[in-house]
Amino acid sequence: MFKDTLLQWAGGKSFNNMQGKEWYRLLTGSFFHQNILHLLGNAYGIYFVGVILENKIGSWNFLAIYLIGNIAAYIVYAIFSNYTEGTGASPGIYALIACIIILHLYNKEFLNLQFGNWPVNYTFAYLLLGNFYGMGAFIVHILGFSFGTIITLIFLFLNVVI
């Protein structure tokens, strides 16, 4: 009961359910999760992505890509779907994974990625396995990845990263 009330108040990014000034749901829903497995998967995801990327691009760029990836993905998805149970940080994590891939392709020495260590192995597994959580998750992951790609390319163009 409490969980449902809390999710209804702070999560659930459907524009159909939002009242006039409840725009904060597009941000707060990223901090709510469906269950402990969902929370742990995203916690490890953000940790290992951070180990790979944060010291290379800086905390503020990392945060910007993460937040924009989450919020933009949920806005686009909410426009086209009644996304009442929208929770989780995964679109932002997928945005950061897009940044990792683009920066690695742009300059292999800047991000030297090799399988065989936990951060790279977990991030790759997260990238693949996270899409089996349902069609809604698959779509917001693609949206997060897309926005991460756009943001990273803008950052490269403006010489914000590398």
C-alpha positions in Angstrom: 0.0 0.0 0.0 2.7 2.5 1.0 4.8 1.5 -2.0 1.9 2.1 -4.4 1.1 5.5 -2.9 4.8 6.5 -3.0 5.1 5.4 -6.7 1.9 7.2 -7.5 3.2 10.4 -5.9 6.8 10.4 -7.2 7.1 7.8 -9.9 4.8 6.9 -12.8 5.9 9.2 -15.6 2.6 9.1 -17.6 1.4 12.5 -18.7 -2.1 11.1 -18.3 -1.7 10.9 -14.5 0.4 14.0 -13.9 -1.3 17.1 -12.5 -0.3 20.5 -13.6 2.8 21.0 -11.6 4.0 17.4 -11.2 6.9 17.7 -13.8 9.2 16.5 -11.0 8.0 13.0 -11.7 10.2 12.9 -14.8 13.2 13.1 -12.4 12.0 11.4 -9.2 10.8 8.3 -11.0 14.4 7.5 -11.8 15.1 6.9 -8.2 12.3 4.4 -7.7 12.6 0.7 -8.7 10.2 -2.1 -9.2 12.0 -4.5 -6.8 15.3 -5.2 -5.1 16.7 -7.0 -8.2 15.9 -4.0 -10.3 17.6 -1.6 -7.8 20.7 -3.8 -7.5 21.0 -4.2 -11.3 20.9 -0.4 -11.8 23.2 0.3 -8.8 25.9 -2.0 -10.1 25.3 -0.6 -13.6 25.9 3.0 -12.6 28.8 2.0 -10.4 30.7 0.1 -13.1 29.8 2.6 -15.8 31.2 5.3 -13.4 34.4 3.3 -12.9 35.0 3.3 -16.7 33.8 6.8 -17.5 33.5 9.4 -14.7 37.2 10.1 -14.2 37.7 10.5 -18.0 34.9 13.0 -18.7 34.4 14.6 -15.2 31.5 14.3 -12.7 29.5 17.2 -14.1 29.5 15.8 -17.7 28.7 12.4 -16.3 25.8 13.7 -14.3 24.5 15.8 -17.3 24.5 12.8 -19.6 22.8 10.6 -17.0 20.1 13.1 -16.1 19.4 14.2 -19.7 19.3 10.6 -20.8 16.8 9.7 -18.1 14.5 12.7 -18.4 14.5 13.0 -22.2 13.8 9.2 -22.7 10.9 9.4 -20.2 9.5 12.5 -21.8 9.5 11.0 -25.3 8.1 7.7 -24.1 5.4 9.4 -22.0 4.2 11.3 -25.1 3.4 8.1 -26.9 2.5 5.7 -24.0 0.6 5.7 -20.8 3.7 4.9 -18.8 2.2 4.8 -15.3 4.8 2.5 -13.7 7.9 4.2 -15.2 10.7 3.7 -12.7 14.4 3.1 -12.8 17.6 4.7 -13.8 18.4 2.6 -16.8 17.8 5.1 -19.6 20.5 7.3 -18.0 22.8 4.4 -17.7 22.2 3.5 -21.3 23.0 7.1 -22.2 26.3 6.7 -20.4 27.0 3.4 -22.1 26.5 5.2 -25.5 29.0 7.8 -24.3 31.5 5.0 -23.5 31.1 3.3 -26.9 31.4 6.6 -28.9 34.4 7.8 -27.0 36.1 4.4 -27.4 35.4 4.4 -31.1 36.6 8.1 -31.4 39.8 7.5 -29.5 40.7 3.9 -28.5 43.5 5.2 -26.2 41.2 7.6 -24.3 39.0 4.7 -23.2 41.0 1.5 -23.4 38.2 -1.1 -23.0 39.1 -4.7 -22.7 37.0 -7.7 -21.7 38.2 -9.6 -18.7 37.6 -7.0 -16.0 34.4 -6.5 -13.9 33.5 -3.0 -15.1 33.7 -3.8 -18.8 32.1 -7.3 -18.4 29.2 -6.1 -16.3 28.6 -3.0 -18.5 28.4 -5.3 -21.6 26.1 -7.7 -19.8 23.9 -4.9 -18.6 23.7 -3.5 -22.1 22.4 -6.8 -23.5 20.4 -8.3 -20.6 18.7 -5.1 -19.5 16.6 -5.3 -22.7 14.8 -8.5 -21.6 12.9 -6.7 -18.8 10.0 -6.0 -21.1 9.1 -4.0 -24.2 8.7 -0.7 -22.2 12.2 -1.2 -20.8 13.6 -2.0 -24.3 12.1 1.2 -25.7 13.3 3.5 -23.0 16.8 1.9 -23.2 16.9 2.6 -26.9 15.8 6.2 -26.2 18.4 6.6 -23.4 21.1 5.2 -25.7 20.0 7.6 -28.5 20.0 10.6 -26.3 23.4 9.6 -24.9 24.7 9.4 -28.4 23.4 12.8 -29.3 24.7 14.4 -26.1 28.1 12.8 -26.5 28.4 14.0 -30.1 27.5 17.5 -29.1 30.1 17.4 -26.3 32.7 16.2 -28.8 31.8 18.9 -31.2 32.0 21.5 -28.5 35.3 20.0 -27.1 33.7 19.4 -23.7 35.1 15.9 -23.5 38.4 14.5 -24.7 
